[in-house]
Amino acid sequence: MSDNLYEQAQPVQIRDPSGRLGASGLATLNFPYTPTITVITSTGYSSYDLSHTNFQQRAFDMASNTEFNMTAPIMVRSEAEGQSVLQMAQFLRGALKMDFGRNSTNPGLPPPILRLDAHGIYTNVPVLVRDFTWNLDQDVDYVNVGNSRVPVQQVFVLSLTTSYSPKNVRENFTYNDFLSGKLSSKGYI
């Protein structure tokens, strides 16, 4: 087994089941240092203003897709771990891009839908990366990795949003199955 913690399965990971991001050198992002994950679930309601009343009436509009804000500490103890961090950054940047260009095999193909697993609470959740922030701070040491330098201590900040296909929701989602937990392994949260 490798000493590189980024190559070992972890309780929090993001996978690319499509294999499209494999050219980054990774199929799975492992977070060996526990990230802070903020889960935002919200619902929208319309307001009905009636004359001569003290309160507005509300009508359900929709349940919004769940959002995840993740702050992941990244530590680098060796050149091999530094290489893994560079691959993680490339994986995340690739997850923000569509296939494009004259020589592309699938021009116009949108970014891949990834799968988030976190602490057994969230399993196989389909997510898109909305943004990725990586600070290269001045007040830390750096490790040389080939022609690059990687901070020994840093933070990756990600915003993820769930994404379910209309067909999947229509054919698999029921309120009772959702409440009973039967849909959790299918990524419904």
C-alpha positions in Angstrom: 0.0 0.0 0.0 1.2 3.5 -0.9 2.2 6.0 1.8 0.5 8.6 -0.4 -2.8 9.3 1.4 -4.3 10.9 -1.7 -4.1 7.4 -3.4 -6.0 5.7 -0.6 -9.8 5.4 -0.4 -11.2 8.0 2.1 -14.5 8.7 3.9 -14.9 11.8 1.6 -14.3 11.4 -2.1 -15.5 12.7 -5.5 -15.6 10.2 -8.3 -15.9 10.5 -12.1 -17.9 7.5 -13.2 -17.7 8.7 -16.9 -13.9 8.3 -16.9 -13.7 11.6 -18.9 -11.4 13.2 -16.3 -9.0 10.2 -16.3 -6.5 12.1 -18.4 -5.8 14.2 -15.3 -4.3 11.1 -13.8 -7.2 10.5 -11.4 -10.6 8.8 -11.5 -11.3 9.7 -7.8 -10.5 12.7 -5.6 -9.7 11.4 -2.1 -9.7 13.9 0.8 -7.5 12.3 3.5 -7.9 15.4 5.8 -11.5 15.8 6.8 -13.1 18.7 4.9 -15.7 21.0 6.3 -18.9 20.3 4.3 -21.8 22.8 4.5 -25.0 21.4 3.0 -27.6 23.8 1.9 -31.1 22.6 1.1 -33.9 25.1 0.4 -37.4 25.3 -0.9 -39.1 28.1 -2.9 -42.6 29.4 -2.1 -44.7 32.0 -4.0 -46.5 34.7 -2.2 -50.2 35.4 -2.7 -51.2 38.9 -1.5 -54.8 39.1 -0.5 -56.5 42.4 0.2 -57.5 43.2 3.7 -55.5 40.4 5.4 -52.7 40.6 7.9 -50.6 37.8 6.4 -49.6 36.6 3.0 -50.4 33.1 1.8 -47.7 30.9 0.5 -47.8 28.2 -2.2 -45.1 25.6 -2.8 -43.1 26.3 -6.0 -40.2 23.9 -5.9 -37.5 22.2 -3.9 -34.1 23.6 -5.0 -31.1 21.3 -5.7 -29.0 20.7 -2.7 -25.7 22.7 -2.7 -22.5 21.6 -1.0 -19.8 24.0 0.0 -16.6 22.1 0.8 -13.5 23.5 2.4 -10.8 20.8 2.2 -7.4 21.1 3.9 -4.6 19.8 1.7 -1.3 18.8 3.2 1.8 17.8 1.2 4.5 15.7 2.9 6.3 14.4 -0.2 6.9 15.0 -3.9 4.4 12.2 -4.6 1.7 13.8 -2.6 2.5 17.1 -4.3 2.0 15.4 -7.7 -1.4 14.1 -6.4 -2.4 17.6 -5.4 -1.5 18.9 -8.9 -3.6 16.1 -10.4 -6.5 17.0 -8.1 -6.4 20.6 -9.2 -6.4 19.5 -12.9 -9.3 17.1 -12.2 -11.3 19.9 -10.7 -10.5 22.4 -13.4 -11.5 19.8 -16.0 -14.8 19.2 -14.2 -15.6 22.9 -15.0 -15.0 22.6 -18.7 -17.0 21.3 -21.7 -15.5 19.4 -24.6 -14.6 22.0 -27.2 -12.3 22.5 -30.2 -11.8 21.6 -33.8 -10.1 18.3 -32.9 -12.5 17.3 -30.1 -14.2 14.0 -30.2 -17.4 15.3 -28.6 -17.6 19.0 -29.1 -20.2 20.6 -27.0 -20.3 17.8 -24.4 -21.0 19.5 -21.1 -18.8 18.9 -17.9 -19.2 15.4 -16.4 -21.6 14.6 -13.6 -19.5 13.4 -10.7 -20.4 11.4 -7.6 -19.9 12.6 -4.1 -19.5 10.2 -1.1 -19.2 11.7 2.3 -19.0 9.9 5.7 -21.7 7.3 4.7 -24.3 10.1 5.0 -24.1 11.0 1.4 -23.7 8.1 -1.1 -23.4 8.2 -4.8 -24.8 11.8 -5.0 -24.6 13.2 -8.5 -22.9 16.6 -8.4 -21.5 19.2 -10.7 -18.6 21.5 -9.7 -19.8 25.1 -9.7 -16.5 26.6 -8.7 -13.1 25.8 -7.4 -10.8 28.0 -5.4 -7.1 27.2 -4.7 -5.0 29.7 -2.8 -1.2 29.6 -3.2 -0.3 31.4 0.0 2.9 33.3 0.6 3.5 32.3 4.2 4.0 28.6 3.8 6.8 26.4 2.5 6.6 24.8 -0.9 7.6 21.4 -2.2 9.2 21.1 -5.7 7.3 18.8 -8.0 9.0 18.6 -11.3 8.9 22.1 -12.7 6.1 23.2 -10.3 6.0 24.2 -6.6 3.1 23.1 -4.4 2.4 24.6 -0.9 2.9 22.1 1.9 -0.3 23.4 3.5 -3.3 24.8 1.6 -7.1 24.7 1.2 -9.3 23.7 -1.7 -12.7 25.3 -1.6 -15.4 23.8 -3.8 -19.0 24.6 -4.5 -21.0 21.6 -5.7 -24.6 21.3 -6.8 -26.7 18.1 -7.2 -27.9 17.2 -10.6 -30.6 14.6 -11.4 -31.8 13.8 -14.9 -35.5 14.3 -15.5 -35.9 10.7 -16.6 -34.2 9.4 -13.4 -36.4 11.5 -11.2 -39.6 10.5 -13.1 -38.8 6.8 -13.0 -37.1 6.4 -9.6 -38.3 9.1 -7.2 -41.2 8.7 -4.9 -41.8 10.7 -1.8 -42.3 7.7 0.5 -39.1 5.9 -0.9 -37.2 9.2 -0.3 -38.5 9.5 3.3 -37.8 5.8 4.1 -34.2 6.1 2.9 -34.6 3.7 0.0 -33.3 6.2 -2.4 -30.1 7.2 -0.5 -27.9 4.7 -2.3 -29.1 6.2 -5.6 -27.9 9.6 -4.5 -31.2 11.3 -3.6 -30.8 13.7 -0.7 
